[in-house]
Structures are given as C-alpha cells and as structure tokens.
Amino acid sequence: MSIYMTSKEPSYKYYLIKLGNLYYAGGLARTCSIKKAASYELVNQESLAKPITYKGTAERIAKEIGGLLITKNGTALGFLNLVDLNEDYVESEQKWIEQEKRKFFGLAPE
C-alpha cells in the first residue's frame, strides 16, 4: 500500500518537522516545577515521524525545537497509516517498560 498519491485519490496535506537528520515524533509527557519546560522525541526514520494536520501547530513546534517545516501531500489513508506507525512507536516504550518490570519481578510475559 503506497502512502503517495495516485491520480484517482484526492491530495491530503500534512506537515512533518525535521531537525538535522532527525524527525519530530511527539512531545514527551513530563512533570516539572519549571514552567514551559518541555521534552521532545526525535526519530531517524521519516516513517515514524508525527504527521501534523494543522500548519499553525506544526510551525509552533518547529520554532520551539529549531526545526524545519516540511509540507507533504499524500492520501488520507497514507496519512492515517503514518499516524498509526507513529502511535505504535511512541506506545512501544510503555510496553517495553511493562515487560522489563515483569522480568524484574519474575512474572510471566503477557
């Protein structure tokens, strides 16, 4: 399944943020007593980058991290596939943490 347009599919615009050779994959949830402190996750694969639909949001994040805004045109299905890949990647950390806890406590894998 291609994430790129064919002549029969309508164009779907979204944005990625690139910082050097890395791509923005999302913000990391953190608590901190310092206001406006933020954490960001970067990946080295474009296919794992977080696709953003709103240009203003993408511009704000790009400015915050000193990255470049990249405009992409694809299909809605291709966009949704990228969203799924990004979410699976981001959620994999929590799954890994849970697996490590189970190993540490000698519990069987789920």
Buried (B, 14 or more C-beta within 10 A) or exposed (E): EEBEBEEEBEEBEBBBBBBEEBBBBBBEEEEEEEEEEEEBBBBEEBEBBBBBEEEEEBBEBBEBBEBEBBEBEBBEEBBEBBBEBBEEBBEEEEEEEEEEEEEEEEEEEE
